[in-house]
Amino acid sequence: MATHGMIDLETLGVEPDSVVVTLGAIKFDPFTETEPHTPLYIRGDIEEQSEKYNRTIDNNTLEWWSKQPQKIQDEAFGDHDRVTVASMLKQLNKWCVGLDYIWCQGPTFDFVMLQHLYKSAETPVPWNYWQIRDSRTLFKMMPQDPRKAIQEQLHNALADCYYQAKCVQQSYKHFGVKQ
């Protein structure tokens, strides 16, 4: 059984040094239709990131967040269960153990931000460059974006990971990708 991971971030900007509000991750086997498993959902300490690590908050992104449904805003910005950068990276490192490959919806966003966060915390990333995979490119090769047919929640990092993992499975099946 292959073990791949999908990571998604919700942030307060689009630059590599932006504050990470939430991080979602889920493991899956792209060669089967087995349900994704081993979810990880982390809510980052916004104040610590901006003050201790000088991570940025973009006003345009804040404005975009203010236009999202209240339920989405409450989940992203509620004060409960916030963790330090050190705790976030420790949890993610532990979660990454045993992964063959790691995916995200566009490596120039999620991976670049995470790599910047790891560097700021003087901690090595838990993956190698050759393990990185891009679901955005894969989905563009499909007759239509598979997320459109199944995704029910938007802008929740864990829900986004789940749907993206399911769509990688659908794409592998569509293209006949075998292990």
Phi and psi in degrees as a GROMACS rama.xvg file:
@    title "Ramachandran Plot"
@    xaxis  label "Phi"
@    yaxis  label "Psi"
@TYPE xy
-79.5049  145.153  ALA-2
-122.471  108.762  THR-3
-109.896  158.626  HIS-4
-125.812  146.412  GLY-5
-117.68  131.376  MET-6
-121.534  143.177  ILE-7
-142.104  141.962  ASP-8
-118.144  147.333  LEU-9
-114.517  131.304  GLU-10
-133.278  177.013  THR-11
-111.116  32.5105  LEU-12
169.908  179.48  GLY-13
-116.513  2.18052  VAL-14
-87.1435  156.378  GLU-15
-56.1995  -26.9003  PRO-16
-97.7652  19.4922  ASP-17
-72.2122  150.935  SER-18
-63.6218  134.641  VAL-19
-94.7474  112.797  VAL-20
-78.3442  -52.1321  VAL-21
-139.654  152.055  THR-22
-128.53  128.654  LEU-23
-119.023  147.729  GLY-24
-152.101  145.945  ALA-25
-150.095  145.233  ILE-26
-98.1125  151.625  LYS-27
-161.243  163.294  PHE-28
-109.557  110.737  ASP-29
-70.8075  -14.5157  PRO-30
-87.8911  -2.24706  PHE-31
-132.135  177.779  THR-32
-104.357  16.2214  GLU-33
-59.8676  140.103  THR-34
-59.5732  138.643  GLU-35
-56.4671  152.164  PRO-36
-145.195  176.619  HIS-37
54.0137  60.0209  THR-38
-71.4381  150.668  PRO-39
-134.924  128.686  LEU-40
-134.483  121.362  TYR-41
-126.45  134.419  ILE-42
-108.028  110.959  ARG-43
-75.8688  149.437  GLY-44
-75.7876  104.763  ASP-45
-63.6543  -45.6591  ILE-46
-63.1336  -45.1677  GLU-47
-60.4369  -43.8652  GLU-48
-61.7929  -42.5758  GLN-49
-75.7116  -34.6655  SER-50
-87.5243  -50.7226  GLU-51
-79.0801  -38.6589  LYS-52
-105.882  2.03063  TYR-53
55.1838  33.9192  ASN-54
-77.4665  150.079  ARG-55
-98.7582  158.433  THR-56
-125.299  121.941  ILE-57
-94.466  128.471  ASP-58
-62.1655  -37.0956  ASN-59
-64.1351  -37.5762  ASN-60
-69.2602  -39.4396  THR-61
-60.4357  -41.2968  LEU-62
-63.4265  -42.1335  GLU-63
-59.951  -47.0008  TRP-64
-58.7306  -36.9509  TRP-65
-66.5555  -17.0486  SER-66
-94.272  -2.09437  LYS-67
-80.2592  157.357  GLN-68
-55.6675  147.721  PRO-69
-55.8467  -37.6894  GLN-70
-60.8205  -41.2681  LYS-71
-67.692  -42.8334  ILE-72
-61.9238  -43.5543  GLN-73
-61.7797  -41.5277  ASP-74
-66.472  -43.6831  GLU-75
-70.7165  -36.9612  ALA-76
-111.656  -1.15604  PHE-77
-59.2001  148.867  GLY-78
-79.9791  -12.7142  ASP-79
-71.365  144.394  HIS-80
60.758  29.6095  ASP-81
-76.0561  140.772  ARG-82
-123.752  158.497  VAL-83
-70.8397  164.716  THR-84
-59.6267  -44.4842  VAL-85
-58.0182  -43.4078  ALA-86
-67.7243  -41.8538  SER-87
-57.9584  -48.8274  MET-88
-69.7061  -35.9028  LEU-89
-63.6787  -44.5429  LYS-90
-64.0816  -42.5626  GLN-91
-66.3818  -41.6292  LEU-92
-57.6733  -47.2878  ASN-93
-61.9213  -41.8031  LYS-94
-64.4604  -34.6949  TRP-95
-72.59  -14.2308  CYS-96
-58.1511  129.53  VAL-97
88.2315  1.02539  GLY-98
-74.3603  136.782  LEU-99
-80.5486  -45.7309  ASP-100
-141.809  160.015  TYR-101
-133.862  130.522  ILE-102
-111.156  158.927  TRP-103
-156.546  169.244  CYS-104
-89.4875  74.461  GLN-105
100.096  98.8593  GLY-106
-65.6853  -19.326  PRO-107
-78.0496  -1.01387  THR-108
-108.444  -76.8362  PHE-109
-60.0361  -51.3353  ASP-110
-66.3419  -39.9629  PHE-111
-63.3356  -43.2626  VAL-112
-65.0033  -43.4302  MET-113
-64.5732  -42.5058  LEU-114
-61.877  -38.3177  GLN-115
-64.8263  -41.5484  HIS-116
-64.1056  -44.5968  LEU-117
-59.6687  -43.5834  TYR-118
-63.9828  -42.7176  LYS-119
-60.3389  -35.2539  SER-120
-88.4757  3.26417  ALA-121
54.271  47.6047  GLU-122
-129.331  133.807  THR-123
-71.0154  145.769  PRO-124
-69.5291  148.107  VAL-125
-89.7276  21.9825  PRO-126
-138.74  164.085  TRP-127
-101.826  154.409  ASN-128
-56.3745  -32.394  TYR-129
-78.1912  -5.38118  TRP-130
-90.3182  -10.5038  GLN-131
-76.5023  131.567  ILE-132
-127.939  153.007  ARG-133
-120.448  111.174  ASP-134
-74.3227  -27.9134  SER-135
-59.2566  -44.4259  ARG-136
-65.5771  -43.751  THR-137
-59.2256  -45.7636  LEU-138
-67.0676  -30.3242  PHE-139
-67.3159  -23.4763  LYS-140
-79.7413  -14.5807  MET-141
-76.4807  156.766  MET-142
-55.2629  -35.8971  PRO-143
-149.345  155.121  GLN-144
-59.5945  116.659  ASP-145
-66.8989  -20.8334  PRO-146
-65.3811  -32.0217  ARG-147
-59.1674  -31.4651  LYS-148
-82.4469  -22.5556  ALA-149
-123.843  -19.9579  ILE-150
-72.9792  125.054  GLN-151
-104.798  -28.8463  GLU-152
-116.276  146.528  GLN-153
-125.04  146.986  LEU-154
65.5647  28.564  HIS-155
-116.906  117.274  ASN-156
-56.6958  -40.7722  ALA-157
-72.1246  -42.6111  LEU-158
-62.8901  -41.8626  ALA-159
-59.1101  -42.7362  ASP-160
-60.7714  -45.7496  CYS-161
-57.5481  -52.2826  TYR-162
-65.4679  -38.0859  TYR-163
-65.6021  -39.698  GLN-164
-63.7639  -44.5782  ALA-165
-60.29  -37.7261  LYS-166
-73.788  -31.1849  CYS-167
-63.0077  -43.5107  VAL-168
-58.9883  -45.9769  GLN-169
-62.2688  -40.441  GLN-170
-66.4673  -43.8877  SER-171
-58.6968  -43.4964  TYR-172
-63.7774  -45.1304  LYS-173
-58.1868  -42.7891  HIS-174
-88.9464  -1.72142  PHE-175
69.0566  30.5953  GLY-176
-71.7622  125.878  VAL-177
-114.844  156.82  LYS-178
